[in-house]
Amino acid sequence: MKRPVRIVGQGMAGSMLAWHCERAGIDFELIDRGHALAASRVGAGLVSPLTGKRLAPTWRFAEWRDEVLAMYRKLESELGLPLVREMKIRRFYRDADQRAFFERRIDKPEIAAWVDRLDDDGLWLNGALQVETGALIAALRERWLQSGRMVEGTVPTDVEGPKIWCVGAEPMPIRGIPWEPSRGELITGQLAGLEQDVVLNDGKWLLPMGDGSVRVGSTFDRDDLVPRPTVKGQTELREAAERLAGRLLEGAVGDAGLRVALPDRRPVMGWVDDEGSQGVFAGLAAKGALWAPALAQQWVADGLVGAKLDAEVRVGRFLG
């Protein structure tokens, strides 16, 4: 593209799009007013191969997992930071009915591929990744501030050139996309003695972070969209930590952020007009650590034309 592309928003979507543009030699400028509402600021960056009550395969996890891991290793080298861990997940049965259901599900090849073993209490899953999304976007922000590619603030009304909106829960001037915003809470605290490469999960998750610290998440609320912790949510998470670890969480501190999803649970990206003047890359929900780097690479692979984008994420499915 001849004119600089302006990427509006520097969460995971905007950061990964800018990083791939940088690597491809595409001129870009980032515009961002801060991360007060960003899901990537408070999220755990945890991506599991199987999710939810039905052990549903995470969309494109099997295809993209190793490629995305290699991207994070490259970023670790560039930034001099530890950013990604390979994790196991200890998925506990909630009751006898769930145990029977899970045991039936693991016969399916797309599920069996990630199941290491079963025992009386639950499943052991391999292949999960945990990415320090907050540290990643902070380090990239500083790099692009230093290089002059980052502008802190809102988009000037008279700015010219193509814009790609990566603002997540923030308003954007694109109509017709059926956003489904929600608020998620988590807590951090202290629980010593846990295996550091094992995530405990029974519908809520407990993630060891080193030095005895843990994160516990997460809640889901579509009605209350004020990005602050609540008594109900924090109580729910403290109870989950005690249930999963078998003892009380100490020094608990809560946080919250907003995320957006789409009705088909896929992200959305691409140009919304034939001229390539307005684009969108959003709807990553809780899967940004997997989807953002892989999809950003697709878009940049043809110079931001968009012809190589996965058909299931293209914005035309809502606007066409």
C-alpha positions as CSV (number, residue, x, y, z in Angstrom):
1,M,0.0,0.0,0.0
2,K,1.4,3.4,-0.9
3,R,-0.1,5.4,2.0
4,P,0.6,4.5,5.6
5,V,-2.1,2.3,7.0
6,R,-3.4,3.7,10.3
7,I,-4.2,1.0,12.8
8,V,-6.6,2.3,15.4
9,G,-6.2,0.4,18.7
10,Q,-3.3,-1.4,20.2
11,G,-4.7,-4.4,21.9
12,M,-3.7,-7.8,20.7
13,A,-5.3,-7.3,17.2
14,G,-3.7,-4.0,16.6
15,S,-0.3,-5.0,18.0
16,M,-0.1,-8.2,15.9
17,L,-1.3,-6.4,12.8
18,A,1.3,-3.7,13.3
19,W,4.1,-6.2,14.0
20,H,3.4,-8.2,10.8
21,C,3.2,-4.9,8.9
22,E,6.6,-4.0,10.3
23,R,8.1,-7.3,9.3
24,A,6.6,-7.1,5.8
25,G,7.9,-3.5,5.2
26,I,4.3,-2.0,5.1
27,D,4.2,1.6,6.4
28,F,1.9,2.0,9.3
29,E,1.0,4.3,12.2
30,L,-0.7,3.2,15.4
31,I,-3.3,5.4,17.1
32,D,-4.4,4.4,20.6
33,R,-5.8,6.2,23.6
34,G,-4.9,3.6,26.2
35,H,-5.8,0.2,27.5
36,A,-8.3,1.1,30.2
37,L,-11.0,-1.1,28.6
38,A,-8.8,-3.7,26.9
39,A,-9.4,-7.4,27.5
40,S,-5.7,-8.1,26.8
41,R,-4.7,-5.8,29.7
42,V,-6.5,-8.0,32.3
43,G,-6.7,-11.4,30.4
44,A,-4.6,-14.4,31.1
45,G,-3.7,-15.0,27.5
46,L,-4.6,-18.6,28.0
47,V,-5.6,-20.7,24.9
48,S,-6.8,-24.2,25.3
49,P,-7.3,-26.8,22.5
50,L,-10.7,-27.7,24.0
51,T,-13.1,-25.4,25.8
52,G,-16.5,-25.2,27.5
53,K,-18.9,-27.7,28.9
54,R,-18.8,-29.7,25.7
55,L,-15.0,-29.9,25.3
56,A,-15.5,-28.1,22.0
57,P,-12.3,-27.8,19.8
58,T,-11.1,-24.2,19.7
59,W,-11.5,-22.8,16.2
60,R,-8.3,-23.2,14.2
61,F,-6.2,-24.3,17.2
62,A,-4.9,-27.5,15.6
63,E,-4.0,-25.7,12.4
64,W,-2.3,-22.6,13.9
65,R,-1.0,-23.6,17.3
66,D,2.6,-24.4,16.4
67,E,2.9,-21.5,13.9
68,V,1.7,-19.0,16.6
69,L,4.0,-20.5,19.1
70,A,6.9,-19.8,16.7
71,M,5.8,-16.2,16.3
72,Y,5.9,-15.7,20.1
73,R,9.3,-17.2,20.3
74,K,10.4,-14.7,17.7
75,L,8.9,-11.9,19.7
76,E,10.6,-13.1,22.8
77,S,13.9,-12.8,21.0
78,E,13.1,-9.4,19.7
79,L,11.9,-7.9,22.9
80,G,14.1,-9.8,25.4
81,L,11.0,-10.9,27.4
82,P,9.5,-14.2,28.4
83,L,6.1,-14.2,26.7
84,V,4.8,-17.7,26.1
85,R,4.5,-21.0,28.1
86,E,3.4,-24.4,26.9
87,M,0.9,-25.7,29.5
88,K,-1.1,-28.8,30.5
89,I,-4.7,-28.5,31.6
90,R,-6.2,-30.5,34.5
91,R,-9.9,-30.5,33.7
92,F,-11.9,-31.7,36.6
93,Y,-15.3,-33.3,36.4
94,R,-18.0,-31.3,38.0
95,D,-20.3,-34.3,38.6
96,A,-21.0,-37.8,37.4
97,D,-23.0,-36.7,34.5
98,Q,-20.2,-34.5,33.2
99,R,-17.7,-37.4,33.6
100,A,-19.9,-39.7,31.5
101,F,-20.3,-37.0,28.9
102,F,-16.6,-36.3,28.7
103,E,-15.7,-40.0,28.4
104,R,-18.1,-40.3,25.5
105,R,-16.6,-37.2,23.8
106,I,-13.0,-38.3,23.9
107,D,-13.6,-40.9,21.3
108,K,-13.8,-38.1,18.7
109,P,-10.4,-37.7,16.9
110,E,-10.4,-33.9,17.1
111,I,-10.8,-34.2,20.9
112,A,-8.7,-37.4,21.5
113,A,-5.7,-35.6,19.9
114,W,-5.3,-33.3,22.9
115,V,-6.2,-35.8,25.7
116,D,-3.2,-37.1,27.5
117,R,-5.0,-39.4,30.0
118,L,-8.0,-39.8,32.3
119,D,-8.3,-40.5,35.9
120,D,-11.0,-40.7,38.6
121,D,-11.2,-36.9,38.9
122,G,-10.9,-35.7,35.3
123,L,-8.9,-35.3,32.2
124,W,-5.3,-34.2,31.4
125,L,-5.1,-32.1,28.3
126,N,-1.9,-31.2,26.4
127,G,-1.1,-28.4,24.0
128,A,-2.3,-25.3,25.8
129,L,-0.5,-22.0,25.5
130,Q,-0.3,-19.1,27.9
131,V,0.8,-15.7,26.6
132,E,1.7,-12.6,28.6
133,T,-0.5,-10.4,26.5
134,G,-0.2,-7.4,28.8
135,A,3.6,-7.5,28.8
136,L,3.6,-8.0,25.1
137,I,1.5,-5.0,24.1
138,A,3.3,-2.8,26.7
139,A,6.7,-3.7,25.2
140,L,5.6,-3.1,21.6
141,R,3.9,0.2,22.6
142,E,7.2,1.5,24.0
143,R,9.1,0.3,20.9
144,W,6.7,2.1,18.5
145,L,6.6,5.2,20.7
146,Q,10.4,5.4,20.4
147,S,10.3,4.9,16.7
148,G,7.5,7.5,16.1
149,R,5.0,5.0,14.8
150,M,2.7,5.3,17.9
151,V,0.4,8.2,18.5
152,E,-1.4,8.3,21.8
153,G,-4.9,9.8,21.7
154,T,-8.0,9.6,19.5
155,V,-8.2,9.6,15.7
156,P,-8.1,13.1,14.3
157,T,-11.2,13.8,12.2
158,D,-9.2,15.0,9.3
159,V,-6.7,12.2,9.2
160,E,-6.3,10.7,5.7
161,G,-5.4,7.3,4.4
162,P,-6.7,3.8,5.1
163,K,-7.7,2.9,8.7
164,I,-8.2,-0.5,10.3
165,W,-10.2,-0.4,13.5
166,C,-8.8,-2.8,16.1
167,V,-10.5,-1.2,19.1
168,G,-12.4,-4.2,20.6
169,A,-15.0,-2.9,23.0
170,E,-14.4,0.7,22.0
171,P,-16.9,2.4,19.6
172,M,-15.9,2.4,15.9
173,P,-17.5,4.1,12.9
174,I,-18.6,0.8,11.2
175,R,-22.2,-0.2,11.2
176,G,-23.9,-3.5,10.7
177,I,-21.6,-5.8,12.7
178,P,-23.6,-7.5,15.5
179,W,-21.2,-7.1,18.3
180,E,-21.8,-9.0,21.6
181,P,-19.9,-7.2,24.3
182,S,-19.3,-8.7,27.7
183,R,-17.4,-8.0,30.9
184,G,-14.9,-10.4,32.4
185,E,-13.3,-10.4,35.8
186,L,-10.3,-12.2,37.2
187,I,-8.3,-12.1,40.4
188,T,-4.6,-12.4,41.3
189,G,-3.3,-13.7,44.6
190,Q,-0.9,-16.1,46.3
191,L,-1.1,-19.9,46.4
192,A,2.3,-21.6,46.8
193,G,3.2,-25.2,45.9
194,L,1.3,-25.6,42.6
195,E,2.7,-27.2,39.5
196,Q,3.8,-24.3,37.4
197,D,3.0,-25.8,34.0
198,V,-0.5,-27.0,34.9
199,V,-3.7,-25.0,34.7
200,L,-6.5,-26.2,37.0
201,N,-10.0,-26.0,35.4
202,D,-13.5,-27.0,36.4
203,G,-15.3,-24.3,34.4
204,K,-13.3,-21.6,36.1
205,W,-9.5,-21.8,35.8
206,L,-6.5,-21.3,38.1
207,L,-3.2,-20.3,36.4
208,P,0.1,-20.5,38.3
209,M,2.3,-17.5,37.5
210,G,5.5,-18.2,39.4
211,D,6.8,-17.2,42.9
212,G,3.5,-18.5,44.4
213,S,1.3,-16.1,42.5
214,V,-1.8,-17.2,40.5
215,R,-4.5,-15.8,38.3
216,V,-8.1,-17.0,38.6
217,G,-10.8,-16.5,36.0
218,S,-13.0,-15.7,34.7
219,T,-16.5,-14.4,34.9
220,F,-18.9,-13.5,32.0
221,D,-21.5,-10.8,32.1
222,R,-23.4,-9.4,29.2
223,D,-25.6,-7.1,31.2
224,D,-23.2,-5.1,33.4
225,L,-20.6,-3.5,31.0
226,V,-18.9,-1.3,33.5
227,P,-15.2,-2.5,33.5
228,R,-14.7,-2.8,37.3
229,P,-14.7,-5.8,39.7
230,T,-17.9,-6.7,41.5
231,V,-18.5,-8.3,44.9
232,K,-20.4,-11.1,43.2
233,G,-17.7,-11.8,40.6
234,Q,-14.8,-11.6,43.0
235,T,-16.6,-13.9,45.5
236,E,-17.2,-16.4,42.8
237,L,-13.6,-16.4,41.8
238,R,-12.2,-16.7,45.3
239,E,-14.5,-19.7,45.8
240,A,-13.3,-21.2,42.6
241,A,-9.7,-20.8,43.7
242,E,-10.4,-22.6,47.0
243,R,-12.3,-25.3,45.2
244,L,-9.5,-26.0,42.6
245,A,-6.5,-25.6,44.9
246,G,-8.1,-27.0,48.1
247,R,-7.1,-23.9,50.2
248,L,-7.8,-20.2,50.5
249,L,-6.3,-17.7,48.1
250,E,-4.3,-15.0,49.9
251,G,-3.8,-11.4,48.9
252,A,-6.6,-11.4,46.3
253,V,-6.7,-8.4,44.0
254,G,-9.4,-8.1,41.3
255,D,-9.6,-6.5,37.9
256,A,-12.0,-6.4,35.0
257,G,-12.1,-5.6,31.3
258,L,-14.5,-5.7,28.3
259,R,-14.4,-8.0,25.3
260,V,-16.5,-8.4,22.2
261,A,-17.6,-11.5,20.3
262,L,-19.8,-12.2,17.3
263,P,-22.8,-14.5,17.2
264,D,-20.9,-17.2,15.3
265,R,-18.0,-17.1,17.8
266,R,-15.5,-16.1,15.0
267,P,-13.5,-12.9,14.8
268,V,-14.2,-10.4,12.1
269,M,-11.7,-8.7,9.8
270,G,-11.3,-7.2,6.4
271,W,-12.1,-4.1,4.4
272,V,-15.7,-2.8,4.7
273,D,-15.5,-0.9,1.4
274,D,-14.2,-1.6,-2.1
275,E,-11.7,1.3,-1.9
276,G,-9.9,-0.1,1.1
277,S,-10.4,3.0,3.2
278,Q,-12.0,1.4,6.3
279,G,-11.2,-2.0,7.7
280,V,-11.9,-3.9,10.9
281,F,-10.0,-6.5,13.0
282,A,-11.9,-7.4,16.2
283,G,-14.2,-9.9,17.9
284,L,-11.3,-11.9,19.3
285,A,-13.1,-12.4,22.7
286,A,-10.9,-14.7,24.9
287,K,-8.9,-16.2,22.0
288,G,-6.8,-13.2,21.0
289,A,-3.6,-14.9,21.9
290,L,-4.2,-17.5,19.2
291,W,-6.2,-15.7,16.6
292,A,-4.5,-12.3,16.5
293,P,-1.0,-13.3,15.3
294,A,-2.3,-15.9,12.8
295,L,-5.0,-13.7,11.2
296,A,-2.8,-10.6,11.1
297,Q,-0.2,-12.7,9.2
298,Q,-2.9,-13.7,6.7
299,W,-3.9,-10.1,6.1
300,V,-0.4,-8.9,5.6
301,A,0.6,-11.8,3.4
302,D,-0.9,-10.1,0.3
303,G,-0.1,-6.5,1.3
304,L,-3.4,-6.0,3.1
305,V,-5.5,-6.7,0.1
306,G,-7.4,-9.3,2.1
307,A,-7.7,-12.0,-0.5
308,K,-5.9,-14.5,1.7
309,L,-8.1,-14.0,4.8
310,D,-9.8,-17.1,6.1
311,A,-13.3,-17.2,4.6
312,E,-14.9,-17.7,8.1
313,V,-13.7,-14.4,9.5
314,R,-14.4,-12.0,6.6
315,V,-16.5,-9.0,7.4
316,G,-18.6,-9.6,4.3
317,R,-20.5,-12.3,6.2
318,F,-22.2,-9.4,8.1
319,L,-22.1,-6.6,5.6
320,G,-22.4,-8.4,2.2
